[in-house]
Amino acid sequence: MGDPHPNPPSASPSPPSTDAPKLRARSLARSFGRGAKALAALGPVDLDIVPGEFACIVGPSGCGKSTLLRIAAGLLRPSAGELSIRTTAPRPAAMIFQDYGIYDWKTVLANVRFGLDIQRVPRKEADARAHDWLSRIGLAEFAGAYPAALSGGMRQRVAIARALAVEPEILLMDEPFAALDAQLRTILQDELLELTQTTRTTTLFITHSLEEAIVLGDRVLVMSARPGRIIAERRPPFERPRTGDIRSTPEFTALKSELWDLLRGEVRGEAALV
Ligand SMILES: Nc1ncnc2c1ncn2[C@@H]1O[C@H](COP(=O)(O)OP(=O)(O)OP(=O)(O)O)[C@@H](O)[C@H]1O
């Protein structure tokens, strides 16, 4: 999460601006393998995410969502086109995976402090910021515990706190709640909603769940079956700050069914390929 990587996307420090995109992809594509066996996984994709925006991507399994996120994180190079992240300070993108990615041999506090240690934030300040985040996620009393003593939901909260503690320029989240049961997932969605509405961190969030995308997103982008392209986008019609209560509104149900209609054909197409 937020760690140095071999192929950082081009990052150009520039003065803050309200409208210039924080993340920009142009004709971005990625394939795996060569020659006749090459597999077109993604694209071409054009995408702009503006500062403070929470963009959610939904799409059928295997359509290239993780590939897009891995390119944004600099873990993978594009085969064609480009993706750039505009930064105003040398702060990292922070990434949260499905499997938490926290370190079992570090205490909860040390896990949350991890990114700050990498940034060489002085220990006293780093401890204070990590404690503050532990309080915000309701885990203050677990500071000295090891992850083995935590439930799945608590581990995922630690991963989220660790990512947000570094105040990343952009937060990249790949199905962070996929491994959790439905109730816990709802609780953590609501918590993430509250946290990100406070921080207004620019976020690219990948999910299989339309509900999750609508609750959290300023914009929901729908991807086609592989090779994934963006085939539609919708803006959930809910003012911010919003709460999870929007789930019970007619607008929510209507948008969910509209998005499902868009996705259904893509999921079917993918099933037909298997
Ligand atoms: N390193 C790799 N080598 C070869 N093929 C890969 C590699 N990474 C991904 N792929 C293939 O690229 C396609 C897109 O994969 P990706 O993981 O991006 O999809 P996804 O939309 O995130 O899937 P899911 O929703 O199931 O997690 C898949 O067919 C996958 O098998």
The ligand as an SDF file (V2000), in Angstrom:
LIG
                    3D

 31 33  0  0  0  0  0  0  0  0999 V2000
   -0.5080  -11.0750  -14.8660 N   0  0  0  0  0  0  0  0  0  0  0  0
   -1.4140  -11.5610  -15.7230 C   0  0  0  0  0  0  0  0  0  0  0  0
   -1.0530  -12.4450  -16.6740 N   0  0  0  0  0  0  0  0  0  0  0  0
   -1.9510  -12.9230  -17.5700 C   0  0  0  0  0  0  0  0  0  0  0  0
   -3.2490  -12.6070  -17.5640 N   0  0  0  0  0  0  0  0  0  0  0  0
   -3.6680  -11.7350  -16.6340 C   0  0  0  0  0  0  0  0  0  0  0  0
   -2.7810  -11.1740  -15.6710 C   0  0  0  0  0  0  0  0  0  0  0  0
   -3.5000  -10.3340  -14.8660 N   0  0  0  0  0  0  0  0  0  0  0  0
   -4.7630  -10.3800  -15.3110 C   0  0  0  0  0  0  0  0  0  0  0  0
   -4.8660  -11.2190  -16.3630 N   0  0  0  0  0  0  0  0  0  0  0  0
   -6.0950  -11.4850  -17.1430 C   0  0  0  0  0  0  0  0  0  0  0  0
   -6.6120  -10.2370  -17.5480 O   0  0  0  0  0  0  0  0  0  0  0  0
   -8.0300  -10.2430  -17.4590 C   0  0  0  0  0  0  0  0  0  0  0  0
   -8.4830   -9.1010  -16.5500 C   0  0  0  0  0  0  0  0  0  0  0  0
   -8.0860   -9.4030  -15.1940 O   0  0  0  0  0  0  0  0  0  0  0  0
   -8.4300   -8.4540  -13.9770 P   0  0  0  0  0  0  0  0  0  0  0  0
   -7.9360   -9.1240  -12.7490 O   0  0  0  0  0  0  0  0  0  0  0  0
   -7.9700   -7.0870  -14.2680 O   0  0  0  0  0  0  0  0  0  0  0  0
  -10.0310   -8.4870  -14.0050 O   0  0  0  0  0  0  0  0  0  0  0  0
  -11.0760   -7.9900  -12.9110 P   0  0  0  0  0  0  0  0  0  0  0  0
  -12.1160   -7.2530  -13.6540 O   0  0  0  0  0  0  0  0  0  0  0  0
  -10.3720   -7.2850  -11.8180 O   0  0  0  0  0  0  0  0  0  0  0  0
  -11.6400   -9.3900  -12.3930 O   0  0  0  0  0  0  0  0  0  0  0  0
  -12.4020   -9.7380  -11.0160 P   0  0  0  0  0  0  0  0  0  0  0  0
  -13.5910   -8.8490  -10.9680 O   0  0  0  0  0  0  0  0  0  0  0  0
  -12.7920  -11.1800  -11.2150 O   0  0  0  0  0  0  0  0  0  0  0  0
  -11.4260   -9.5230   -9.9120 O   0  0  0  0  0  0  0  0  0  0  0  0
   -8.4240  -11.6180  -16.9550 C   0  0  0  0  0  0  0  0  0  0  0  0
   -8.7750  -12.4260  -18.0560 O   0  0  0  0  0  0  0  0  0  0  0  0
   -7.1690  -12.1220  -16.2930 C   0  0  0  0  0  0  0  0  0  0  0  0
   -7.1020  -13.5370  -16.3650 O   0  0  0  0  0  0  0  0  0  0  0  0
  1  2  1  0
  2  3  1  0
  2  7  2  0
  3  4  2  0
  4  5  1  0
  5  6  2  0
  6  7  1  0
  6 10  1  0
  7  8  1  0
  8  9  2  0
  9 10  1  0
 10 11  1  0
 11 12  1  0
 11 30  1  0
 12 13  1  0
 13 14  1  0
 13 28  1  0
 14 15  1  0
 15 16  1  0
 16 17  2  0
 16 18  1  0
 16 19  1  0
 19 20  1  0
 20 21  2  0
 20 22  1  0
 20 23  1  0
 23 24  1  0
 24 25  2  0
 24 26  1  0
 24 27  1  0
 28 29  1  0
 28 30  1  0
 30 31  1  0
M  END
$$$$
